[in-house]
Amino acid sequence: MQKRNFNEALKQRELREREENARRAGENEMTLDDAARVKVLSPGMLVFKRFIRNKLAILGSAILIVMFLFAFLGPYFYRYGQTEVFNKYKLLNVNYANAEERSEHTVYPVEELGISTNTKNMLNSIILDMEESGAMQQLYRDEEANMDVVVQKQGENVYTMSVGDAKEVGTYSLENIGKFNTKFGKVAFVGENLGNAFNDAVKTAINAKAKQFDFNGGTYLVQPGANDKEYIILGAGAGAMQYKGAGMGDAFAALVGENVLNEVDSFEYEGGLYTITAAKDGAYTVAGVENLKTAFVSSTYVFDAVTPGTEFSNEFKTSALLAIYDGGEFTFDGKTYTVVNSEEEQSVYDENGEQYAAISTFVVRRYNGEDSLDLAFKAKVREVVTEMEAQNLSSSTFTYSIPQLDEEGMPVLDENDEAVLVESELTVNDKVTTFVVVCEQYTYMLNRFDGPTEEHPFGTDGDGMDILARMMAGGRVSLLVGFVVVILEIILGVIMGGLAGYFGGWVDNLIMRMVDIFYCIPSMPILIILGAMLDALRLEPYVRLMYLMAVLGFLGWASIARLVRGQILSLREQDFMVATEATGLPVGRRIFRHLIPNVMPQLIVTATMGLGSVILTESTLSFLGLGVKHPMATWGTMINSVATSAQAMTEYTYIWIPVGCLICLTVIAFNFVGDGLRDAFDPKMKR
């Protein structure tokens, strides 16, 4: 019934419009009888006819059609994808090599002897202590492995860590004064009672955890006893050395006594290494370390191959390092090599007498770490660096023939497939901790921020991706977000507004208070918090997009609900709704079959005009880094990629201006179409 009334009203309105148009055009006046003979258009055709009369609406529709074709069909015909990365070769001043005097030792394993990892890691620290003290060897206690290890200096820049067998030499004994028990606080003297003053001196030393103290001009030692409450007090006078085998003389005994007094647990004597360990009742066990087996070799030397690209194994390096100060020859992989170590030369020669490798502490490598430079180049760099240090220069240049590269960054080969050398000027710069060699070469690099070209009509961005391809993909995402969010808003708004408008009463009050709450919610702060949460969760870009659309739709339904409620309140009292109630139609059928269809024109207009607002919101969030994340493209993220500074915005206008124009055109087009639909559905609004 309502549809019939609506159709009759449209017919009468069409007749009046035709009569008015004829009168204004100066045509023959159309009487009511003439108008009655005019064919009346259907409501849909009438709306369409009014819509196409609106030039701005037609313009907006054309723009939207172009945008949809650009975003949804364009990627299928364009040759590049949105995440495709492009590179290029460019002639640049590049870091060709670096050079430095190596001071840190590298540890090479020789044999597994049970030394703990912590002790191995302490090797460089022990070496530093030995270099400061000038010691040739040092004993270190590996508590974790319960063994003593020996670190020896084999020669300049070469050290070893070894494990040996301890052979007891004898026992060194001092005068036993007595035992001090902390429970009773007194010394139980073995011989003469030295009095309370001595007792107090012992107590003070033990409380201070001192291992020796002075009393009345004499020095006394404190040695741990059988338990943690008992200490043995010793006189630090001349001790007695009792040898287990052959005696080693008074000088050795005196050296043992001196080390006991100075709390030294290891010492050297006539090339041998000896240890001192507290035993009991004033005795110390003296042992010699024998049968040393090398576990690690540590050195600052590096090996430079005569043939660039040759790699040396750790076994070869350790064999060569051990041979430097031990005869100069070693065998590796069935071949005999000779090490020459002199002021003029440090090299390894093979069994044919040809130089196989050079040994040096001066390291020259390609800047990327590759050892592909020839020995002559390394020698030249060292010569230049030596001159720079002598003259206190921060930069120096030299010429040298290096491989020529083509425009693709590959070596140019001659007819014999050998690299063509070209004389180039190289600059050595002092970077405090290292020297960097710079030269001009073709470099394979990301095609970042390249301006518009024939291959890339809108250029490339900071990640080397084609801007036009990302504009298409970004338009697809932005339009998708707009439609999905608006559909979610309409679904929620129609349901809530339909229930509120039809039932009224407490249902209406409840839903409208919910609408008021949603109107009061600060959407932007919530979206900012949500963006931070999604950043912390590190979600996939597509999953993040789903969350973004769901939240935007959930926050925007309130205005749709209020519109639907107002329309239904005015429609539910009309005759056709009374008829539906009289015929006993279910409530759901009354709302969604008879009421909601009559609200659809207003919903279509509202949704169309709201699409532009949603696209702006999404673009704003993406611009702020809270929306869709890289590598997925949206128009907002594309502008964000060059919004790091005012200089970047000025320099990369070819990126953000086209994207900004697309956003503006799309939003304006949706507004034009919305205005056109509003005027077509309700011409009175226009008048």
C-alpha positions as CSV (number, residue, x, y, z in Angstrom):
1,M,0.0,0.0,0.0
2,Q,2.8,2.3,0.9
3,K,4.5,1.7,-2.5
4,R,1.3,2.5,-4.3
5,N,1.0,5.8,-2.4
6,F,4.6,6.6,-3.2
7,N,4.1,5.8,-6.9
8,E,1.1,8.1,-7.1
9,A,2.9,10.9,-5.4
10,L,5.8,10.6,-7.9
11,K,3.4,10.7,-10.8
12,Q,1.8,13.9,-9.6
13,R,5.2,15.4,-8.9
14,E,6.4,14.4,-12.5
15,L,3.3,16.0,-14.0
16,R,3.9,19.3,-12.1
17,E,7.5,19.4,-13.1
18,R,6.7,18.8,-16.8
19,E,4.1,21.6,-16.7
20,E,6.5,24.0,-15.1
21,N,9.3,23.2,-17.5
22,A,7.0,23.7,-20.5
23,R,5.8,27.0,-19.2
24,R,9.3,28.3,-18.5
25,A,10.6,27.3,-21.9
26,G,7.9,29.3,-23.6
27,E,6.4,26.3,-25.2
28,N,2.7,25.8,-25.7
29,E,1.1,25.7,-22.3
30,M,0.5,22.2,-21.1
31,T,-3.0,21.8,-19.6
32,L,-3.8,19.2,-17.0
33,D,-5.6,17.2,-19.7
34,D,-2.4,17.3,-21.8
35,A,-0.3,16.3,-18.8
36,A,-2.6,13.4,-18.1
37,R,-1.7,12.0,-21.6
38,V,2.1,12.1,-20.8
39,K,3.7,8.8,-20.1
40,V,4.7,8.6,-16.4
41,L,8.1,7.2,-15.6
42,S,8.8,4.6,-12.9
43,P,10.2,5.8,-9.6
44,G,13.6,4.3,-10.3
45,M,13.8,5.8,-13.7
46,L,12.7,9.1,-12.3
47,V,15.5,9.1,-9.7
48,F,18.0,8.1,-12.4
49,K,16.8,10.9,-14.7
50,R,17.2,13.5,-11.9
51,F,20.6,12.1,-11.1
52,I,22.0,12.4,-14.6
53,R,20.8,16.0,-14.8
54,N,23.3,16.9,-12.1
55,K,26.5,17.7,-13.8
56,L,28.6,17.4,-10.7
57,A,27.1,14.0,-9.9
58,I,28.0,12.8,-13.4
59,L,31.5,14.2,-13.0
60,G,31.9,12.5,-9.6
61,S,30.6,9.2,-11.1
62,A,33.1,9.4,-13.9
63,I,36.0,10.1,-11.5
64,L,35.0,7.1,-9.4
65,I,34.8,4.8,-12.4
66,V,38.3,5.9,-13.4
67,M,39.5,5.3,-9.8
68,F,38.0,1.8,-9.6
69,L,39.5,0.9,-13.0
70,F,42.8,2.3,-11.9
71,A,42.9,0.5,-8.6
72,F,41.3,-2.8,-9.4
73,L,42.1,-3.4,-13.0
74,G,45.3,-1.4,-13.4
75,P,47.5,-3.9,-11.4
76,Y,46.6,-6.7,-13.8
77,F,47.8,-4.7,-16.8
78,Y,50.8,-2.9,-15.2
79,R,54.1,-4.7,-15.5
80,Y,55.3,-4.2,-11.9
81,G,54.0,-5.3,-8.6
82,Q,53.6,-3.2,-5.5
83,T,56.3,-5.0,-3.5
84,E,58.8,-5.5,-6.4
85,V,62.1,-3.9,-5.6
86,F,64.3,-2.4,-8.3
87,N,68.1,-1.9,-8.3
88,K,70.5,0.0,-10.4
89,Y,74.2,0.4,-11.2
90,K,75.6,3.9,-10.4
91,L,79.1,5.3,-10.6
92,L,79.9,6.3,-7.0
93,N,82.8,6.9,-4.7
94,V,82.7,3.7,-2.8
95,N,84.7,2.2,0.1
96,Y,87.0,-0.1,-1.8
97,A,89.0,-1.5,1.1
98,N,90.0,-1.0,4.7
99,A,93.3,-1.4,6.5
100,E,94.3,-1.6,10.1
101,E,97.2,-2.7,12.4
102,R,95.8,-5.8,14.2
103,S,96.2,-5.7,17.9
104,E,93.6,-8.2,19.1
105,H,94.6,-11.9,19.3
106,T,92.7,-14.6,17.6
107,V,92.5,-17.9,19.3
108,Y,92.9,-21.1,17.2
109,P,92.1,-24.6,18.6
110,V,94.9,-27.2,18.4
111,E,93.8,-30.1,20.6
112,E,90.8,-30.8,22.9
113,L,92.3,-31.1,26.4
114,G,89.3,-30.4,28.6
115,I,90.0,-26.6,29.2
116,S,86.8,-24.8,30.0
117,T,85.3,-22.2,27.7
118,N,85.6,-19.5,30.3
119,T,89.3,-20.1,30.7
120,K,89.7,-20.1,26.9
121,N,88.0,-16.7,26.8
122,M,90.4,-15.5,29.5
123,L,93.4,-16.1,27.2
124,N,93.6,-12.7,25.7
125,S,93.3,-11.1,29.2
126,I,96.2,-13.3,30.5
127,I,98.3,-12.3,27.4
128,L,97.7,-8.6,28.2
129,D,98.9,-9.2,31.8
130,M,102.0,-11.0,30.5
131,E,102.8,-8.2,28.1
132,E,102.6,-5.6,30.8
133,S,104.8,-7.7,33.2
134,G,107.1,-9.0,30.6
135,A,106.6,-12.6,31.7
136,M,107.3,-15.4,29.3
137,Q,104.9,-17.9,30.9
138,Q,102.1,-17.8,33.4
139,L,100.1,-20.4,35.3
140,Y,96.4,-20.1,35.5
141,R,94.0,-22.2,37.6
142,D,91.0,-23.5,35.7
143,E,88.6,-24.0,38.6
144,E,85.7,-25.2,36.4
145,A,87.9,-28.0,34.8
146,N,89.9,-28.5,38.0
147,M,93.3,-28.2,36.3
148,D,96.2,-25.9,35.9
149,V,96.9,-24.4,32.5
150,V,100.1,-22.8,31.3
151,V,100.2,-19.7,29.0
152,Q,103.5,-19.3,27.2
153,K,104.9,-16.7,24.9
154,Q,106.5,-18.5,22.0
155,G,107.7,-15.3,20.4
156,E,106.5,-12.0,19.1
157,N,102.7,-12.0,18.7
158,V,102.4,-15.8,19.3
159,Y,101.1,-17.3,22.5
160,T,100.0,-20.8,23.5
161,M,97.7,-22.2,26.2
162,S,98.8,-25.7,27.3
163,V,98.0,-28.4,29.8
164,G,100.8,-30.3,31.6
165,D,101.5,-32.9,34.3
166,A,102.5,-31.7,37.8
167,K,105.5,-33.5,39.3
168,E,106.2,-32.8,43.0
169,V,109.7,-31.4,43.6
170,G,109.5,-31.2,47.4
171,T,108.0,-29.5,50.4
172,Y,108.9,-26.1,51.8
173,S,108.2,-25.7,55.5
174,L,108.0,-22.7,57.8
175,E,108.0,-22.5,61.6
176,N,104.6,-23.5,63.0
177,I,103.7,-20.9,65.7
178,G,100.3,-22.4,66.6
179,K,96.7,-22.7,65.6
180,F,94.0,-20.0,66.0
181,N,90.4,-21.1,66.5
182,T,87.8,-18.4,65.9
183,K,85.3,-20.1,68.2
184,F,87.6,-19.6,71.3
185,G,89.5,-16.6,69.9
186,K,92.9,-17.7,71.1
187,V,96.1,-19.1,69.6
188,A,97.1,-22.6,70.8
189,F,100.9,-22.1,70.7
190,V,103.0,-25.0,69.6
191,G,106.1,-23.6,71.3
192,E,106.7,-20.4,73.2
193,N,103.6,-18.4,74.2
194,L,103.9,-15.0,72.5
195,G,101.3,-13.4,74.7
196,N,98.0,-11.7,74.4
197,A,99.3,-8.9,72.2
198,F,100.3,-11.4,69.6
199,N,96.9,-13.1,70.0
200,D,95.1,-9.8,69.4
201,A,97.3,-9.2,66.3
202,V,96.3,-12.6,64.9
203,K,92.6,-11.9,65.5
204,T,92.8,-8.6,63.8
205,A,94.5,-10.1,60.7
206,I,92.0,-12.9,60.4
207,N,89.1,-10.5,60.8
208,A,90.6,-8.4,58.0
209,K,91.1,-11.6,55.9
210,A,94.8,-10.8,55.6
211,K,97.2,-13.6,54.7
212,Q,100.1,-12.1,56.7
213,F,100.8,-9.5,59.4
214,D,103.7,-7.9,61.2
215,F,104.4,-8.1,64.9
216,N,107.4,-6.8,66.9
217,G,109.4,-6.5,63.7
218,G,108.7,-10.0,62.5
219,T,106.4,-11.2,59.6
220,Y,103.9,-14.0,60.2
221,L,101.7,-15.8,57.7
222,V,98.1,-17.0,58.1
223,Q,97.3,-20.3,56.5
224,P,93.8,-21.9,56.3
225,G,93.5,-24.9,58.6
226,A,91.5,-28.1,58.6
227,N,88.1,-26.2,58.7
228,D,86.7,-22.8,58.2
229,K,87.2,-21.8,61.9
230,E,90.8,-22.9,62.2
231,Y,93.9,-21.0,61.0
232,I,97.6,-21.9,61.2
233,I,100.0,-19.2,62.1
234,L,103.5,-19.5,60.6
235,G,106.7,-17.6,61.1
236,A,108.0,-16.1,57.9
237,G,111.7,-16.6,58.7
238,A,114.0,-18.9,56.8
239,G,112.1,-22.1,55.8
240,A,113.4,-25.6,55.2
241,M,113.2,-27.1,51.7
242,Q,112.9,-30.9,51.6
243,Y,113.3,-32.3,48.1
244,K,111.6,-35.4,47.0
245,G,114.3,-36.3,44.5
246,A,117.5,-34.5,43.6
247,G,118.1,-31.2,45.3
248,M,117.9,-28.0,43.3
249,G,120.1,-25.8,45.5
250,D,119.8,-22.9,48.0
251,A,118.9,-20.4,45.3
252,F,115.8,-22.4,44.4
253,A,114.8,-22.7,48.1
254,A,115.3,-19.0,48.6
255,L,113.1,-18.3,45.6
256,V,110.4,-20.5,46.9
257,G,110.5,-18.8,50.3
258,E,110.3,-15.4,48.6
259,N,107.3,-16.4,46.5
260,V,105.6,-17.9,49.6
261,L,106.0,-14.6,51.4
262,N,104.8,-12.6,48.4
263,E,101.8,-14.9,47.9
264,V,102.9,-16.0,44.4
265,D,101.6,-19.4,43.4
266,S,103.8,-20.0,40.4
267,F,107.2,-19.0,39.3
268,E,109.9,-19.7,36.7
269,Y,113.3,-21.1,37.4
270,E,115.9,-21.9,34.8
271,G,113.3,-22.2,32.0
272,G,111.0,-24.4,34.1
273,L,107.6,-23.5,35.5
274,Y,106.8,-24.4,39.2
275,T,103.8,-24.1,41.3
276,I,103.4,-23.5,45.1
277,T,100.3,-25.0,46.9
278,A,99.6,-24.7,50.6
279,A,99.6,-28.1,52.3
280,K,99.1,-28.3,56.0
281,D,100.8,-27.3,59.3
282,G,103.0,-24.7,57.7
283,A,104.0,-26.8,54.7
284,Y,103.9,-25.8,51.0
285,T,104.1,-28.3,48.2
286,V,106.3,-27.3,45.3
287,A,105.7,-29.0,41.9
288,G,107.1,-28.7,38.4
289,V,104.9,-28.6,35.3
290,E,106.0,-31.2,32.7
291,N,104.9,-32.8,29.4
292,L,103.0,-29.7,28.2
293,K,100.4,-30.3,25.4
294,T,99.2,-27.3,23.4
295,A,95.4,-26.7,23.4
296,F,95.2,-23.3,21.8
297,V,97.4,-20.9,19.9
298,S,96.7,-17.2,20.0
299,S,98.2,-14.6,17.6
300,T,97.7,-11.2,16.0
301,Y,99.2,-12.5,12.8
302,V,97.0,-12.9,9.6
303,F,97.8,-14.8,6.5
304,D,97.5,-13.2,3.1
305,A,97.4,-15.6,0.1
306,V,99.7,-15.0,-2.9
307,T,96.8,-16.2,-5.0
308,P,93.8,-13.9,-4.1
309,G,90.8,-15.9,-2.8
310,T,92.8,-18.8,-1.3
311,E,91.5,-19.7,2.1
312,F,93.6,-21.2,4.9
313,S,92.2,-23.6,7.4
314,N,92.7,-23.3,11.2
315,E,95.0,-26.4,11.1
316,F,97.2,-24.7,8.6
317,K,97.4,-21.5,10.6
318,T,98.2,-23.2,13.9
319,S,100.9,-25.3,12.3
320,A,102.5,-22.2,10.7
321,L,102.3,-20.2,13.9
322,L,103.9,-22.9,16.0
323,A,106.6,-23.3,13.4
324,I,107.6,-19.6,13.4
325,Y,109.6,-20.0,16.6
326,D,110.2,-23.8,16.4
327,G,112.4,-24.6,13.5
328,G,110.5,-22.9,10.8
329,E,109.2,-26.0,9.1
330,F,105.9,-27.8,9.4
331,T,103.9,-30.4,7.5
332,F,100.3,-30.0,6.5
333,D,98.2,-32.2,4.3
334,G,101.2,-34.2,3.2
335,K,103.2,-31.2,2.1
336,T,106.2,-29.5,3.7
337,Y,106.2,-25.8,4.2
338,T,108.9,-23.4,5.4
339,V,108.2,-20.2,7.5
340,V,110.7,-17.3,7.0
341,N,110.6,-14.9,9.9
342,S,112.9,-11.9,9.6
343,E,112.8,-8.1,9.7
344,E,112.7,-8.0,5.9
345,E,110.1,-10.8,5.3
346,Q,107.6,-12.9,7.0
347,S,106.3,-15.5,4.6
348,V,105.3,-19.2,4.1
349,Y,107.0,-21.0,1.2
350,D,105.8,-24.3,-0.3
351,E,108.0,-27.3,-1.0
352,N,108.9,-25.9,-4.4
353,G,110.4,-22.8,-2.9
354,E,107.6,-20.6,-4.1
355,Q,105.9,-18.1,-1.8
356,Y,102.6,-19.4,-0.7
357,A,101.4,-16.8,1.9
358,A,102.6,-13.7,3.6
359,I,102.3,-13.2,7.4
360,S,101.6,-9.8,8.9
361,T,99.8,-7.9,11.6
362,F,98.7,-5.3,9.0
363,V,95.4,-6.4,7.6
364,V,94.1,-5.1,4.2
365,R,90.7,-6.5,3.1
366,R,87.9,-5.5,0.7
367,Y,85.5,-3.3,2.6
368,N,82.9,-6.1,2.5
369,G,85.4,-8.4,4.3
370,E,86.5,-10.4,1.3
371,D,90.2,-11.3,1.0
372,S,90.4,-10.8,-2.8
373,L,93.1,-8.2,-3.0
374,D,96.6,-9.0,-4.3
375,L,99.8,-8.8,-2.2
376,A,101.1,-5.9,-4.2
377,F,98.1,-3.8,-3.5
378,K,98.3,-4.6,0.2
379,A,101.9,-3.7,0.3
380,K,101.2,-0.4,-1.5
381,V,98.4,0.4,1.0
382,R,100.7,-0.3,3.9
383,E,103.4,1.9,2.4
384,V,100.9,4.8,2.1
385,V,99.6,4.3,5.6
386,T,103.1,4.3,7.0
387,E,103.8,7.6,5.3
388,M,100.6,9.0,6.6
389,E,101.4,8.1,10.2
390,A,105.0,9.4,9.8
391,Q,103.7,12.8,8.5
392,N,100.6,12.9,10.7
393,L,98.2,13.1,7.7
394,S,94.5,12.3,7.8
395,S,94.2,11.6,4.0
396,S,96.5,10.6,1.1
397,T,96.0,9.5,-2.5
398,F,97.8,7.1,-4.8
399,T,97.2,5.5,-8.1
400,Y,96.9,1.8,-8.7
401,S,95.6,-0.5,-11.5
402,I,92.4,-2.2,-10.3
403,P,89.8,-4.3,-12.2
404,Q,87.6,-2.2,-14.5
405,L,83.9,-2.7,-14.0
406,D,81.1,-2.3,-16.6
407,E,77.8,-0.5,-16.1
408,E,76.4,-3.5,-14.5
409,G,79.1,-3.6,-11.9
410,M,80.8,-6.7,-13.4
411,P,84.6,-7.0,-14.2
412,V,85.4,-6.3,-17.8
413,L,87.3,-9.3,-19.3
414,D,89.7,-9.4,-22.2
415,E,90.0,-12.1,-24.9
416,N,91.8,-14.4,-22.4
417,D,89.0,-14.0,-19.9
418,E,91.3,-12.1,-17.6
419,A,90.2,-8.9,-15.8
420,V,91.0,-5.7,-17.6
421,L,93.0,-3.4,-15.2
422,V,92.5,0.4,-15.3
423,E,94.7,2.9,-13.5
424,S,92.6,4.5,-10.8
425,E,93.1,7.1,-8.2
426,L,92.5,5.9,-4.7
427,T,92.2,7.9,-1.5
428,V,93.2,6.6,2.0
429,N,91.3,8.2,4.8
430,D,92.3,7.9,8.5
431,K,89.2,6.9,10.5
432,V,91.0,6.7,13.8
433,T,90.6,2.9,14.4
434,T,91.0,2.0,10.7
435,F,92.1,3.3,7.3
436,V,89.5,3.3,4.6
437,V,90.5,3.2,0.9
438,V,88.0,5.0,-1.4
439,C,87.7,4.9,-5.2
440,E,85.1,5.5,-7.9
441,Q,83.3,2.4,-9.1
442,Y,80.0,1.2,-10.5
443,T,77.9,0.1,-7.5
444,Y,74.8,-2.2,-7.5
445,M,72.4,-0.5,-5.2
446,L,68.7,0.1,-4.5
447,N,67.0,2.4,-7.0
448,R,65.9,4.7,-4.2
449,F,63.9,7.9,-4.8
450,D,64.5,7.8,-8.5
451,G,62.5,10.5,-10.4
452,P,60.0,9.8,-13.1
453,T,61.4,7.9,-16.0
454,E,60.1,6.0,-19.0
455,E,60.5,2.8,-17.1
456,H,58.9,4.2,-13.9
457,P,56.4,6.9,-14.9
458,F,56.1,8.2,-11.3
459,G,59.6,7.2,-10.1
460,T,60.5,4.9,-7.2
461,D,60.2,5.3,-3.4
462,G,62.7,4.9,-0.6
463,D,62.6,1.1,-0.8
464,G,63.2,1.0,-4.6
465,M,59.5,0.1,-5.4
466,D,57.6,1.5,-8.3
467,I,55.3,4.4,-7.2
468,L,52.7,3.9,-9.8
469,A,52.3,0.2,-8.9
470,R,51.9,1.1,-5.2
471,M,49.4,3.9,-6.1
472,M,47.2,1.3,-7.8
473,A,47.6,-1.2,-4.9
474,G,47.1,1.6,-2.4
475,G,43.9,2.8,-4.1
476,R,42.6,-0.8,-3.9
477,V,43.2,-0.9,-0.1
478,S,41.8,2.5,0.5
479,L,38.6,1.9,-1.5
480,L,38.2,-1.5,0.1
481,V,38.5,0.0,3.6
482,G,36.0,2.6,2.8
483,F,33.3,0.2,1.5
484,V,33.9,-2.5,4.2
485,V,33.7,0.1,7.0
486,V,30.6,1.8,5.6
487,I,28.8,-1.6,5.1
488,L,29.7,-2.5,8.7
489,E,28.3,0.8,9.9
490,I,25.1,0.3,7.9
491,I,24.5,-3.2,9.2
492,L,25.0,-2.2,12.8
493,G,23.1,1.1,12.4
494,V,20.1,-0.4,10.6
495,I,19.7,-3.1,13.2
496,M,20.1,-0.9,16.2
497,G,18.2,2.1,14.7
498,G,15.4,-0.2,13.4
499,L,14.8,-1.8,16.8
500,A,14.9,1.6,18.6
501,G,12.5,3.3,16.2
502,Y,10.0,0.4,16.0
503,F,9.7,-0.6,19.6
504,G,10.3,2.7,21.3
505,G,10.0,2.8,25.1
506,W,12.8,1.3,27.1
507,V,14.3,-0.3,24.0
508,D,14.6,3.1,22.4
509,N,16.0,4.7,25.5
510,L,18.6,1.9,25.9
511,I,19.8,2.0,22.3
512,M,19.9,5.8,22.2
513,R,21.9,6.0,25.4
514,M,24.4,3.6,23.7
515,V,24.4,5.9,20.7
516,D,25.2,8.8,23.0
517,I,28.0,6.9,24.6
518,F,29.5,6.1,21.1
519,Y,29.2,9.8,20.2
520,C,31.2,10.6,23.3
521,I,34.0,8.1,22.6
522,P,37.2,9.9,21.5
523,S,37.8,7.9,18.3
524,M,41.2,9.2,17.4
525,P,42.9,8.5,20.8
526,I,41.4,5.0,20.7
527,L,42.7,4.4,17.2
528,I,46.1,5.6,18.3
529,I,46.2,3.2,21.3
530,L,45.0,0.4,19.0
531,G,47.8,1.2,16.5
532,A,50.4,1.0,19.3
533,M,48.9,-2.4,20.5
534,L,49.0,-3.8,17.0
535,D,52.6,-2.6,16.6
536,A,53.5,-4.5,19.8
537,L,51.7,-7.7,18.5
538,R,53.6,-7.5,15.2
539,L,50.6,-8.7,13.2
540,E,50.7,-9.5,9.5
541,P,49.7,-6.5,7.4
542,Y,46.5,-8.2,6.1
543,V,45.5,-9.2,9.7
544,R,46.2,-5.7,10.9
545,L,44.0,-4.3,8.0
546,M,41.1,-6.5,9.1
547,Y,41.4,-5.2,12.7
548,L,41.5,-1.6,11.5
549,M,38.3,-2.0,9.3
550,A,36.4,-3.8,12.2
551,V,37.3,-1.1,14.7
552,L,36.4,1.8,12.3
553,G,33.1,0.1,11.5
554,F,32.3,-0.5,15.2
555,L,33.0,3.1,16.1
556,G,30.9,4.7,13.3
557,W,27.5,3.0,13.4
558,A,25.9,5.5,15.9
559,S,25.0,8.2,13.3
560,I,23.4,5.6,11.0
561,A,21.4,4.3,13.9
562,R,20.1,7.7,14.8
563,L,19.1,8.4,11.1
564,V,17.2,5.1,10.8
565,R,15.4,5.6,14.1
566,G,14.2,9.0,13.1
567,Q,12.9,7.8,9.7
568,I,11.1,4.8,11.3
569,L,9.5,6.9,14.0
570,S,7.8,8.9,11.2
571,L,6.9,5.9,9.1
572,R,5.6,3.5,11.7
573,E,2.4,5.6,12.3
574,Q,1.4,5.6,8.6
575,D,-1.5,3.6,7.2
576,F,0.5,0.9,5.5
577,M,2.2,0.0,8.8
578,V,-1.2,-0.1,10.5
579,A,-2.2,-2.5,7.8
580,T,0.8,-4.7,8.3
581,E,0.0,-4.9,12.0
582,A,-3.6,-5.7,11.3
583,T,-2.7,-8.5,9.0
584,G,-0.5,-10.0,11.8
585,L,2.9,-9.9,10.0
586,P,5.8,-10.7,12.3
587,V,7.8,-7.9,13.8
588,G,11.0,-8.7,11.9
589,R,9.1,-8.7,8.6
590,R,7.4,-5.4,9.4
591,I,10.8,-3.8,10.2
592,F,13.1,-5.2,7.5
593,R,10.5,-5.8,4.7
594,H,8.4,-2.6,5.0
595,L,10.2,0.0,7.1
596,I,13.9,-0.4,6.2
597,P,13.2,-0.3,2.4
598,N,11.6,3.1,2.8
599,V,14.7,4.3,4.6
600,M,17.1,3.0,2.0
601,P,17.3,6.2,-0.1
602,Q,18.5,8.2,2.9
603,L,20.9,5.4,3.8
604,I,22.4,5.3,0.3
605,V,23.0,9.0,0.4
606,T,24.5,8.9,3.8
607,A,26.7,5.9,3.0
608,T,28.0,7.5,-0.3
609,M,28.9,10.7,1.4
610,G,30.5,8.8,4.4
611,L,32.8,6.8,2.1
612,G,35.0,9.8,1.5
613,S,35.2,10.4,5.3
614,V,36.3,6.8,5.9
615,I,39.0,7.0,3.2
616,L,40.3,10.2,4.8
617,T,40.4,8.6,8.2
618,E,42.3,5.6,6.9
619,S,44.8,7.8,5.1
620,T,45.3,9.9,8.2
621,L,46.0,6.8,10.3
622,S,48.3,5.3,7.8
623,F,50.1,8.7,7.5
624,L,50.6,8.7,11.2
625,G,52.0,5.1,11.1
626,L,49.0,3.6,12.9
627,G,47.2,2.1,9.9
628,V,48.4,-0.5,7.4
629,K,52.1,-1.3,7.6
630,H,54.8,-1.8,5.1
631,P,55.1,-3.5,2.6
632,M,51.3,-3.2,2.0
633,A,50.6,0.1,0.2
634,T,48.0,2.6,1.0
635,W,47.8,6.2,0.0
636,G,48.4,7.3,3.6
637,T,51.5,5.2,4.0
638,M,52.9,6.4,0.7
639,I,52.7,10.0,1.9
640,N,54.2,9.0,5.3
641,S,57.2,7.5,3.6
642,V,58.4,10.9,2.5
643,A,57.1,13.0,5.4
644,T,60.3,12.7,7.5
645,S,61.2,16.3,7.0
646,A,60.3,19.5,5.2
647,Q,63.3,18.9,2.9
648,A,62.1,15.4,1.9
649,M,58.6,16.8,1.2
650,T,60.1,19.4,-1.0
651,E,62.5,17.1,-2.8
652,Y,60.1,14.2,-3.4
653,T,57.0,16.1,-4.5
654,Y,56.6,13.5,-7.4
655,I,55.6,11.0,-4.7
656,W,53.2,12.7,-2.3
657,I,51.5,15.2,-4.7
658,P,50.0,12.6,-7.1
659,V,48.9,10.4,-4.1
660,G,47.4,13.4,-2.4
661,C,45.6,14.3,-5.6
662,L,44.1,10.8,-5.8
663,I,42.8,11.1,-2.2
664,C,41.3,14.5,-2.9
665,L,39.7,13.4,-6.2
666,T,38.2,10.3,-4.6
667,V,36.8,12.1,-1.6
668,I,35.4,14.9,-3.8
669,A,33.9,12.4,-6.2
670,F,32.1,10.6,-3.5
671,N,30.7,13.9,-2.2
672,F,29.5,14.9,-5.6
673,V,27.8,11.5,-6.1
674,G,26.3,11.8,-2.6
675,D,24.9,15.3,-3.3
676,G,23.5,14.0,-6.6
677,L,21.7,11.1,-5.0
678,R,20.3,13.3,-2.3
679,D,18.9,15.7,-4.9
680,A,17.5,12.9,-7.0
681,F,15.8,11.1,-4.1
682,D,14.4,14.4,-2.6
683,P,14.2,17.3,-5.1
684,K,12.8,19.5,-2.4
685,M,16.2,19.5,-0.7
686,K,17.7,21.2,-3.8
687,R,15.0,23.8,-3.9
